[in-house]
């Protein structure tokens, strides 16, 4: 069969369209494969905690602030809330997991020979508040506003005093905890929230829970 210039043109056009379809399909598949690695889904928005009147701080926190004043200081010019983005959420989740995985849990009595001492787990060992203080230091180094990351005292599932880190965000208050790698809205933790560091002064504020524990000394 004799072919014409028009036939050659049609054949070339069909081949070009076929290659374009294949390339677009490959690009789409590659984007789908990469999306879970480059973007973390943001959590659903939820209601935040309501801070109340000034509350008495944990004594061990006061001693910690005397030893590490930079860890307790905050700047009122900083944002009071973290504006969550997929990248920031991914960093929060990763740092929570990393600290939980690398710190050896031990009570202050076993570690320091005293009921309660707040520290930064610099020797790789610590209890609940030491985990959270280290997480806050790492998150602050990553650029998150310290003013929006507040040490918090709760009563846990055992009825004991426990320390967690509250992240005040534009999607609600989320809790970093050494008992779980999940970063949960405060209302889903099952804890009774007692008090936390304030956002406007070097002081603590009540969260309306039961009477405060004297220490946060469990693992």
C-alpha positions in Angstrom: 0.0 0.0 0.0 1.3 3.4 -1.0 1.4 5.9 1.9 1.1 9.6 1.5 2.5 12.6 3.4 -0.8 13.0 5.1 -0.7 9.4 6.3 2.8 9.9 7.8 1.6 13.0 9.5 -1.4 11.2 11.1 0.7 8.4 12.2 3.2 10.7 13.8 0.5 12.7 15.5 -1.1 9.5 17.0 2.3 8.3 18.3 2.9 11.7 19.9 -0.5 11.7 21.6 0.2 8.1 22.9 3.6 9.1 24.4 2.0 12.2 26.0 -0.7 10.0 27.7 1.9 7.6 28.9 4.1 10.4 30.3 1.2 12.0 32.1 0.2 8.7 33.6 3.7 8.1 34.9 3.9 11.6 36.4 0.6 11.1 38.2 1.7 7.7 39.6 5.0 9.2 40.8 3.2 12.1 42.5 0.9 9.7 44.3 3.9 7.6 45.4 5.7 10.6 46.8 2.8 12.5 48.5 2.8 10.5 51.8 6.5 11.2 52.2 6.4 14.9 51.5 3.1 15.9 53.1 1.4 15.0 56.4 -2.3 15.4 56.7 -3.3 18.1 59.2 -5.5 17.0 62.2 -9.1 18.0 62.4 -9.8 21.2 64.2 -11.0 20.9 67.8 -11.8 23.1 70.8 -8.9 24.3 72.9 -8.6 24.2 76.7 -9.8 27.2 78.7 -7.3 28.7 81.1 -8.6 30.0 84.4 -7.2 31.8 87.4 -3.5 31.8 88.4 -2.4 28.5 90.0 0.5 27.4 92.1 3.4 26.0 90.0 4.9 22.6 90.7 7.9 23.2 93.1 10.2 21.2 90.8 9.3 23.5 87.9 10.4 26.5 90.0 13.7 24.8 90.7 14.1 23.9 87.0 13.6 27.5 86.0 16.2 28.7 88.4 18.7 26.3 86.8 17.5 26.8 83.2 16.0 30.3 83.0 16.0 30.3 79.1 13.8 27.2 79.1 11.1 29.0 81.1 11.4 32.5 79.5 9.0 33.5 76.8 8.5 36.5 74.6 5.1 38.2 74.5 5.9 39.2 71.0 5.8 35.6 69.9 2.6 34.1 68.6 0.3 32.6 71.2 -0.7 29.9 68.8 1.1 27.7 66.3 -0.1 28.1 62.8 -0.2 24.5 61.7 1.0 23.5 58.2 1.6 20.0 56.9 5.4 20.5 57.4 5.1 21.8 60.9 2.7 19.0 61.9 5.1 16.4 60.4 8.0 17.9 62.5 5.9 17.8 65.7 5.0 14.1 65.1 8.6 13.2 64.2 10.1 14.9 67.3 7.5 13.4 69.6 8.4 9.9 68.3 12.1 10.5 68.3 12.3 11.6 72.0 9.9 8.8 73.1 12.1 6.3 71.3 15.5 7.5 72.5 15.0 8.4 76.2 15.1 5.6 78.8 12.2 6.0 81.2 13.2 6.1 84.8 11.6 7.7 87.9 13.3 10.7 89.6 13.7 8.6 92.7 15.7 6.0 90.8 17.5 8.6 88.7 18.3 11.3 91.3 17.3 9.8 94.6 14.6 12.4 95.1 10.8 12.4 94.5 10.6 15.0 91.7 13.2 16.8 89.6 12.6 18.5 86.3 15.5 18.2 83.8 16.3 17.9 80.1 17.2 14.2 80.0 20.7 15.1 78.9 22.1 11.8 80.0 19.5 9.9 78.0 17.3 9.0 81.0 14.3 10.8 82.5 10.6 10.7 83.5 7.5 12.3 82.0 8.4 16.0 82.4 12.0 15.4 81.2 10.6 14.0 77.9 8.4 16.9 77.3 11.0 19.6 78.2 13.4 18.0 75.7 10.7 18.0 73.0 9.9 21.7 73.7 13.6 22.6 73.3 13.8 20.7 70.0 10.6 22.2 68.7 11.7 25.7 69.7 15.0 25.1 67.9 13.0 24.2 64.8 11.3 27.6 65.0 8.0 27.0 66.9 7.1 29.7 69.3 7.9 28.7 72.9 4.9 30.8 74.2 2.6 28.4 72.4 4.2 25.3 74.0 3.1 25.0 77.6 4.2 22.4 80.2 1.0 20.9 81.7 0.1 18.9 84.8 -2.6 16.2 84.5 -4.0 13.3 86.4 -3.4 10.2 84.3 -5.2 6.9 84.0 -3.6 5.6 87.2 -4.8 8.6 89.2 -1.3 9.9 89.4 0.3 13.2 88.6 1.8 13.3 85.1 3.4 16.0 82.9 2.6 16.5 79.2 3.4 19.3 76.7 0.4 21.2 75.3 0.8 22.8 71.9 -1.7 25.6 71.5 -2.5 25.8 67.8 -4.9 27.3 65.4 -6.6 23.9 65.2 -7.0 23.3 68.9 -4.7 22.2 71.8 -2.7 19.1 71.1 -0.8 17.0 73.6 2.7 15.5 73.4 3.1 12.6 75.8 5.8 10.0 76.5 3.1 7.4 77.0 2.1 7.4 73.4 3.5 8.4 70.0 0.1 9.7 68.9 -0.3 13.5 69.1 -3.8 13.8 70.4 -6.3 16.6 71.0 -6.4 17.2 74.7 -10.0 15.9 75.0 -9.0 12.5 73.6 -6.2 11.8 76.1 -8.5 10.6 78.9 -6.6 12.8 81.4 -7.9 15.2 83.9 -6.2 18.6 83.1 -5.2 20.4 86.2 -3.0 23.4 85.3 -0.3 24.6 82.9 2.2 27.3 82.3 0.6 30.6 81.5 1.1 32.5 78.2 1.4 36.0 79.6 3.6 35.7 82.6 6.1 33.4 84.4 3.2 31.8 86.2 0.8 28.9 86.0 -3.0 28.9 85.3 -5.7 26.5 86.3 -7.4 24.3 83.8 -10.4 23.5 86.0 -9.5 20.0 87.0 -9.3 18.3 90.4 -6.9 19.3 93.2 -3.3 19.5 92.0 -0.8 16.8 92.6 2.4 17.8 94.5 4.7 16.0 92.0 4.7 14.6 88.5 6.9 11.8 89.4 5.8 8.8 87.3 7.5 7.5 84.2 
